[in-house]
């Protein structure tokens, strides 16, 4: 694949949280490759505490895009406000007639250890990251089904996939987005709606104070953008979790081991405990195509056991 093969001419993209950091780079990259871009940003701080409804950050990105010869509009809707999101999508349709790409990037941080975390901070982070993505996706879902084309990216995180101290709220929301992607990729397949997850490592406002200056310099947000472009292209994969940072790209998978049939005897708990290492062994593990694969595997193992002489 050459660097010129990802062409977005004629495509319309919405990028949330695009007033700065990674979202800004997403918007600039899509516009540079021909997409018309809605630059959405609430204009708040990284903890979501201020800037309600300000489009100044988004407008600055729009001005950048226009100065480079691209097309873009700014929008200050909060992703947590479904009515405002619907209005953003309606404005997009009125101006450009379609929505091909949605990059769910908006997010905030309210980091604390779980012991010290207020439930309000947990709920707010889940609301912005998870429900924000749900609201935006719901607002474009019928449109993408009708036009039989759509590319959606959920921004997950290594904190969700693998955990990170002080980020129980953020991690829970980010892993929830993987679950959302898994089902929407199945439901959208018949109408060519491809849904993927991006797990970025990038130096943005969200990471200030968390890493050394040397490391931050290497983790440019621009280094993550190629993964996003691939996941929203016409020949994009679907149901893929791509990790990206510092120019390195990986894929994350949720797998299932082959398992062992234990049965329903009274000593099943003891048998399970005794064979737990065997059950968790990852040789020959699989990436299930849907949740039904777990039940199918369990029934097959049971039937094989019953059929033994």
C-alpha positions as a printed NumPy array, in Angstrom:
array([[  0.   ,   0.   ,   0.   ],
       [  1.512,   3.325,  -1.052],
       [  1.233,   6.545,   0.929],
       [ -1.111,   7.947,  -1.741],
       [ -3.594,   5.063,  -1.729],
       [ -5.751,   6.312,   1.141],
       [ -7.93 ,   8.859,  -0.627],
       [-10.963,  10.391,   1.08 ],
       [-12.214,  12.685,  -1.69 ],
       [-16.002,  12.882,  -1.565],
       [-16.131,  11.492,   1.975],
       [-17.565,  13.356,   4.952],
       [-16.061,  12.825,   8.402],
       [-17.006,  13.838,  11.926],
       [-14.165,  13.9  ,  14.452],
       [-15.048,  14.544,  18.099],
       [-12.657,  16.166,  20.532],
       [-10.818,  17.575,  17.523],
       [ -9.88 ,  21.003,  18.887],
       [ -6.421,  19.832,  19.932],
       [ -4.109,  16.88 ,  20.461],
       [ -4.884,  13.63 ,  18.706],
       [ -8.311,  14.719,  17.467],
       [ -6.82 ,  17.751,  15.745],
       [ -4.3  ,  15.526,  13.972],
       [ -7.106,  13.171,  12.889],
       [ -9.095,  16.077,  11.441],
       [ -6.093,  17.603,   9.663],
       [ -5.065,  14.259,   8.158],
       [ -8.54 ,  13.438,   6.863],
       [ -8.909,  16.905,   5.359],
       [ -5.452,  16.732,   3.76 ],
       [ -6.538,  13.544,   1.985],
       [ -9.724,  15.082,   0.633],
       [-12.412,  14.54 ,   3.271],
       [-14.862,  17.24 ,   4.302],
       [-14.526,  17.392,   8.087],
       [-16.753,  18.383,  10.983],
       [-14.367,  19.472,  13.727],
       [-16.245,  18.883,  16.972],
       [-14.914,  20.16 ,  20.274],
       [-16.588,  21.381,  23.438],
       [-13.611,  23.554,  24.28 ],
       [-13.203,  22.162,  27.794],
       [-10.205,  21.285,  29.953],
       [ -8.877,  17.74 ,  30.057],
       [-11.012,  16.98 ,  33.154],
       [-14.115,  18.342,  31.423],
       [-14.563,  21.093,  33.998],
       [-14.717,  24.172,  31.796],
       [-15.29 ,  25.62 ,  28.363],
       [-18.913,  24.562,  27.884],
       [-20.017,  25.218,  24.328],
       [-16.917,  27.127,  23.172],
       [-16.003,  26.444,  19.551],
       [-12.818,  28.538,  19.514],
       [-10.496,  25.509,  19.57 ],
       [-12.518,  23.745,  16.883],
       [-12.662,  26.909,  14.765],
       [ -8.879,  27.242,  14.917],
       [ -8.547,  23.757,  13.426],
       [-11.146,  24.598,  10.776],
       [ -9.144,  27.7  ,   9.883],
       [ -6.021,  25.519,   9.525],
       [ -7.855,  23.136,   7.224],
       [ -9.28 ,  25.932,   5.083],
       [ -5.899,  27.658,   4.85 ],
       [ -4.52 ,  24.428,   3.401],
       [ -7.316,  24.296,   0.824],
       [ -9.627,  21.869,   2.604],
       [-13.28 ,  21.987,   3.652],
       [-14.394,  21.935,   7.291],
       [-16.915,  23.315,   9.756],
       [-16.671,  23.732,  13.524],
       [-19.147,  22.357,  16.033],
       [-19.244,  22.822,  19.798],
       [-21.734,  20.114,  20.792],
       [-21.069,  18.095,  23.919],
       [-20.999,  14.417,  23.032],
       [-22.954,  13.762,  26.25 ],
       [-25.922,  15.76 ,  24.887],
       [-27.736,  13.547,  22.395],
       [-29.965,  16.348,  21.108],
       [-26.907,  18.51 ,  20.41 ],
       [-25.196,  15.585,  18.673],
       [-28.289,  14.99 ,  16.541],
       [-28.267,  18.678,  15.59 ],
       [-24.577,  18.381,  14.619],
       [-25.334,  15.423,  12.359],
       [-28.366,  17.209,  10.861],
       [-26.168,  20.236,  10.096],
       [-23.628,  17.949,   8.443],
       [-26.294,  16.311,   6.265],
       [-27.763,  19.69 ,   5.339],
       [-24.349,  20.95 ,   4.23 ],
       [-22.765,  17.88 ,   2.64 ],
       [-25.552,  15.301,   2.267],
       [-23.916,  12.319,   3.964],
       [-21.714,  11.082,   6.832],
       [-19.159,   8.449,   5.88 ],
       [-16.743,   8.512,   8.8  ],
       [-17.111,   8.983,  12.542],
       [-14.04 ,   9.149,  14.759],
       [-15.115,   8.996,  18.405],
       [-12.146,  10.72 ,  20.025],
       [-13.591,  13.065,  22.684],
       [-12.596,  12.274,  26.253],
       [-11.669,  13.558,  29.688],
       [ -9.617,  12.326,  32.642],
       [-10.509,  12.24 ,  36.33 ],
       [ -7.635,  10.075,  37.603],
       [ -7.501,   8.849,  41.224],
       [ -7.07 ,   5.518,  42.911],
       [-10.39 ,   3.72 ,  43.25 ],
       [-10.247,   4.098,  47.038],
       [-10.162,   7.882,  46.716],
       [-12.346,   8.277,  43.643],
       [-15.741,   9.955,  43.935],
       [-18.52 ,   8.079,  42.16 ],
       [-19.446,  11.304,  40.368],
       [-16.007,  11.301,  38.742],
       [-16.46 ,   7.675,  37.742],
       [-19.871,   8.371,  36.203],
       [-18.713,  11.482,  34.333],
       [-15.78 ,   9.718,  32.676],
       [-18.027,   6.836,  31.609],
       [-20.614,   9.337,  30.34 ],
       [-18.119,  11.218,  28.151],
       [-16.145,   8.281,  26.785],
       [-18.779,   5.555,  26.525],
       [-22.096,   7.365,  26.225],
       [-20.48 ,  10.112,  24.154],
       [-19.44 ,   7.5  ,  21.604],
       [-22.862,   5.832,  21.856],
       [-24.638,   9.151,  21.24 ],
       [-22.532,  10.038,  18.21 ],
       [-22.728,   6.541,  16.754],
       [-26.487,   6.348,  17.265],
       [-26.912,   9.712,  15.534],
       [-25.166,   8.48 ,  12.363],
       [-26.163,   4.806,  12.443],
       [-29.42 ,   5.078,  10.433],
       [-27.708,   7.339,   7.894],
       [-24.846,   4.902,   7.372],
       [-27.264,   1.981,   7.06 ],
       [-29.337,   3.852,   4.481],
       [-26.331,   4.838,   2.371],
       [-24.876,   1.334,   2.883],
       [-21.486,   2.699,   3.881],
       [-19.894,   3.743,   7.137],
       [-16.572,   3.733,   8.939],
       [-16.532,   4.199,  12.721],
       [-13.577,   4.334,  15.092],
       [-13.908,   3.998,  18.863],
       [-10.934,   5.304,  20.821],
       [-10.07 ,   2.677,  23.398],
       [ -6.908,   2.57 ,  25.525],
       [ -4.28 ,   0.26 ,  26.952],
       [ -5.721,   1.347,  30.317],
       [ -8.936,  -0.405,  29.348],
       [ -7.37 ,  -3.365,  27.603],
       [ -4.754,  -4.068,  30.273],
       [ -5.394,  -1.764,  33.257],
       [ -3.549,   1.199,  34.74 ],
       [ -3.299,   2.368,  38.348],
       [ -5.553,   5.321,  39.089],
       [ -7.736,   4.887,  36.021],
       [-10.549,   2.552,  37.051],
       [-13.151,   4.923,  35.586],
       [-11.252,   5.598,  32.372],
       [-10.279,   1.935,  31.941],
       [-13.84 ,   0.715,  32.457],
       [-15.173,   3.173,  29.88 ],
       [-12.448,   2.357,  27.375],
       [-12.986,  -1.408,  27.623],
       [-16.729,  -0.853,  27.27 ],
       [-16.034,   0.738,  23.895],
       [-14.425,  -2.521,  22.772],
       [-17.61 ,  -4.364,  23.669],
       [-19.634,  -1.783,  21.76 ],
       [-17.376,  -2.225,  18.73 ],
       [-17.667,  -6.02 ,  18.836],
       [-21.457,  -5.959,  18.492],
       [-21.777,  -2.991,  16.133],
       [-19.293,  -4.568,  13.722],
       [-21.581,  -7.613,  13.548],
       [-24.778,  -5.568,  13.171],
       [-23.265,  -3.187,  10.613],
       [-21.691,  -5.825,   8.368],
       [-24.662,  -6.258,   6.024],
       [-24.575,  -2.573,   5.059],
       [-20.789,  -2.19 ,   4.885],
       [-20.478,  -0.343,   8.191],
       [-17.054,  -1.213,   9.555],
       [-16.33 ,  -0.534,  13.211],
       [-12.885,  -0.627,  14.782],
       [-11.022,   0.455,  17.905],
       [ -7.888,   2.56 ,  18.183],
       [ -5.693,   2.333,  21.287],
       [ -3.328,   5.316,  21.023],
       [ -0.228,   6.212,  22.975],
       [  0.296,   9.912,  22.317],
       [  1.514,  13.042,  24.063],
       [ -1.518,  15.32 ,  24.414],
       [ -3.113,  17.393,  27.166],
       [ -4.375,  14.079,  28.52 ],
       [ -0.803,  12.884,  29.187],
       [  0.811,  16.089,  30.462],
       [  2.699,  15.455,  33.693],
       [  2.543,  11.683,  33.292],
       [  5.695,  11.133,  31.206],
       [  9.212,  12.573,  30.826],
       [  9.871,  15.299,  28.248],
       [ 12.039,  12.933,  26.21 ],
       [  9.31 ,  10.307,  26.016],
       [  6.618,  12.894,  25.304],
       [  8.656,  14.19 ,  22.374],
       [  8.727,  10.713,  20.831],
       [  5.009,  10.165,  21.328],
       [  3.737,  12.686,  18.815],
       [ -0.028,  12.468,  18.176],
       [  0.757,  12.433,  14.444],
       [  2.343,   8.997,  14.897],
       [ -1.052,   7.51 ,  15.778],
       [ -2.916,   8.931,  12.791],
       [ -1.928,   6.251,  10.217],
       [ -3.861,   3.634,  12.219],
       [ -6.98 ,   5.819,  12.199],
       [ -6.715,   6.437,   8.447],
       [ -6.423,   2.717,   7.727],
       [ -9.466,   1.949,   9.907],
       [-11.708,   4.488,   8.137],
       [-10.543,   3.809,   4.573],
       [-12.722,   2.193,   1.924],
       [-10.802,  -1.092,   2.307],
       [-10.726,  -0.85 ,   6.111],
       [-10.803,  -3.917,   8.321],
       [-13.655,  -4.346,  10.764],
       [-13.733,  -5.513,  14.371],
       [-10.042,  -4.766,  14.733],
       [ -8.226,  -3.251,  17.711],
       [ -5.136,  -1.41 ,  16.517],
       [ -2.633,  -0.031,  19.022],
       [ -0.375,   2.811,  17.934],
       [  2.356,   4.996,  19.366],
       [  5.753,   6.474,  18.414],
       [  5.413,   5.001,  14.923],
       [  4.88 ,   1.461,  16.194],
       [  1.645,  -0.43 ,  15.524],
       [  0.242,  -3.542,  17.21 ],
       [ -3.07 ,  -5.401,  17.291],
       [ -4.885,  -6.456,  20.441],
       [ -7.134,  -9.523,  20.532],
       [ -9.687, -10.85 ,  22.984],
       [ -9.119, -14.576,  22.85 ],
       [-10.573, -17.738,  24.377],
       [ -8.627, -20.847,  25.361],
       [ -9.709, -24.318,  24.292],
       [-10.885, -25.127,  27.813],
       [-11.522, -28.398,  29.615],
       [-14.79 , -30.18 ,  30.368],
       [-15.103, -30.664,  34.147],
       [-18.725, -31.758,  34.465],
       [-21.328, -31.182,  37.172],
       [-20.136, -33.465,  39.939],
       [-20.121, -32.294,  43.542],
       [-16.347, -31.938,  43.429],
       [-16.417, -29.76 ,  40.268],
       [-14.995, -26.738,  42.149],
       [-12.02 , -28.816,  43.373],
       [-11.482, -30.288,  39.901],
       [-11.609, -26.794,  38.391],
       [ -9.076, -25.485,  40.897],
       [ -6.77 , -28.428,  40.209],
       [ -6.893, -27.934,  36.443],
       [ -6.955, -24.129,  36.33 ],
       [ -3.447, -23.864,  34.873],
       [ -4.455, -26.231,  32.066],
       [ -7.65 , -24.275,  31.422],
       [ -5.864, -20.914,  31.253],
       [ -3.035, -22.216,  29.041],
       [ -3.026, -20.156,  25.846],
       [ -1.759, -22.669,  23.307],
       [ -4.302, -22.941,  20.475],
       [ -6.472, -20.144,  21.83 ],
       [ -8.877, -18.545,  19.337],
       [-10.427, -15.156,  18.558],
       [-14.174, -15.916,  18.664],
       [-16.293, -14.499,  15.841],
       [-19.13 , -13.757,  18.262],
       [-20.192, -14.372,  21.848],
       [-21.963, -17.542,  20.708],
       [-18.564, -19.19 ,  20.22 ],
       [-18.156, -19.619,  23.961],
       [-21.379, -21.575,  24.327],
       [-20.625, -23.619,  21.222],
       [-17.229, -24.609,  22.579],
       [-18.711, -25.569,  25.943],
       [-21.422, -27.731,  24.373],
       [-18.936, -29.396,  22.007],
       [-16.629, -30.26 ,  24.899],
       [-19.561, -31.627,  26.887],
       [-20.838, -33.73 ,  23.974],
       [-17.36 , -35.112,  23.325],
       [-17.097, -36.054,  26.996],
       [-20.525, -37.726,  27.025],
       [-19.633, -39.642,  23.869],
       [-16.556, -41.22 ,  25.42 ],
       [-16.801, -44.977,  26.097]])
